[in-house]
Amino acid sequence: METIEICNLALGIIGAPRILNANDSSEYAIRCRDLFPVCRDRLLRSSIWSFSIASAALQLSADAPAAADFAAGCRRPGDLIRVFKLESREPYLLRGDFIYVRNLPQTLIYCRRIEDASRFDPAFADALVFAIAAELALPATRDANLANYIRAEFTERIRAAQSCGAIENPHEFQRGERFSAFLNARREE
């Protein structure tokens, strides 16, 4: 699915006219251009999506300000939306444009910004349609009932999309430590 298709589906939900291309100068095209990246990034950040998982080898940055307890400051990837973990599972600190680690080399596992809508998971794209429609509904229609319906529908769509993602990645991210640190310490006695 392409960006224009996602926007047109969202516009169709609220009964607004379709847009013809990304450079359309209509009010709805401008709103969609403004809302699309905001809603996309918000959804990418909201869950673990297999299509947006990336890794990057961190490189020491000479211009990183010092950070207590962390020896190396590295520039964060430009497409970073959310950090999942370091591959080594060591602690890190994310501050501004930098990621601080205790030692190098380190590989960062993160959610990256995907700008090509054709690479979206179909369930994610479906949820994104309703996220955009929910943002457009009240200002465009002044119909609170429609806006509430679209928000409720978005909630269902995002749950379904997140459920699909959880099934695809059951071991890597969804499961934490089997026992808490407290319980592990008690078992070692």
N, C-alpha and C positions, 0 to 999 in steps of 0.2 A: 504494500500500500504506500502511496506517495503522500507527501505533506498536503498537497492540494486536495487529495481525496479525503484525508482525515478531516481537514477543515470543512469541506463541503458536506460530509456526513454530519458534523457538529452543527453546521448551519441548517441542514435539513431537519434536525431534531427540533430546533426552535422555530422552524417555519420561515427562515430567512432565505433570500435569494442566493443562488450558487455564485461562486467566484470563478472566473475563467482562467486566470493564471496568477502566479505569485506577484506579479507587478501591477495587478489590478488596482485602480485608485479608489475603489468604492469603500464606503465606511466599514463594511464587513471584512473586506480584504485587509484593511489596515488593522482592524481589531484582531483578526486571526494571526497576522504577522507578529503583532505584539504578544499575543497570548500563547502561541504555539511553543516557543522556546521555554517560556516560564513553566507552563504545564508539563511539558516533556521532562524538563530537568527535575521538577518537583516529583514526578512519578518515578523517574530513574532513581532518585534518592530514597524513595519510600520503601524499597524492597530490594531483594537480590534477584536480578534478572540475568539469566544465563547468557543472553545475547550481548550484555554490556560488561561482562567481567573481563578485566584486562590485568596484565602484569607489567611491571617496569623495573629495571635495575636502577636503583638509586645511585646518584653520583654526587660526590662531595661538592658543595657550592662555597666558593671563597667569600661571597658576599652575605652569607647567612649570619644573622646576629647570634650571639651565644645564647644557649638555653641550658639551665641548670640540669644536671644529671644526664645530659645527652652530649656525646662527643662530636657527632657529625650532623651538620645541617645540610639538607639536600633540597633542591628545587622540586616542588611538587609537579607532577605531570600537568600539562596545560588543559587536558581533557578530563581531569579528575572531578567527579561529582561527589564521591563518597569513598572513604578508605574502609576496606574490609579488615585487612590485617597485613602484617609482614609475613612472608613465607616462613621465616624462622620462628614465628609466633612470639618474638621478643617485643617488649614495649616500644612505643613510639609516641611522639608528640607532634600534632599538626597545629602549626601556628602561622597564619597568613599564607604566604607563598612557599613556606618551607615545611619539610617533614624532618623531624629530628630523630636520630637513632643512636643507640649506644655504640655500635660498631658497623663497619662496612666490610664486605659487601652485603647488601640487603636487597631483596626483591619485594616490591610493594604489590599487593593484590588489591585491586580497587574497581569501583564502578566508573566507567568512562562515559563521557557524553557521546551519544550516537546522534549525529545530525542527519544522516541518510535514513529517512523514514522507511525505506524499503527493507532495511535490516531489522526493523522492530519485530518482536514476537507478535503474532496475530492477536493474542489476548491482551497484550500491552497496548497495541494500537487501538483495540476496541475500548479499553478503559480510557485512553487518551482522548478519543472522540467525545466521550461523556464528560471528561474533565474540562475540555474546551467549551462544550455546550453548557455546562454548569456555570462557567464564568460569563458566558454571553447571555444566558437566559433572562435574568432580571433586567439588566440594562436595555436589552433589545426588545423585550416583550412587555415588561412591567407586570408580568403574570407570576405572582408568588407561588401559586399552585404548580404551575409548570416548572418553575425553578426548583421547588422542593422535590417534585417527581424526578427531575433530571439528577439532582444530588443523590437521591435514594438509589436511582439506577446506577449512577457512578459507583456508589459504595458497593453494590453487588458485583459490578464488573471488575472493580479493582480486587475484591476478595477472590473472585474466580481466577483472575490473572496471577495473583500472588500464590494461590493454591497450586496452580500449574507449575510455577517456578519452584515452589518448595518440593514438589515431587521430583523435578528434574535434578535438584542438587541436595539430596537428603544428607549427605555425609560431610560435604565441604564446609558449609556455613550454618545450617539450621541447628545442628546439635552442639551444645556447649560441652563443658566438662561433665563427665558422668556424675561426679559428686562434687559438692562444694569444697572449698579449701578447709572449712571447718570440719566437715565430715571426714575428709582425707586425713587431717591431723589426728582426729579421734581414733581412726582405724590404725594408725601407726603406733599407738601406745602399747 
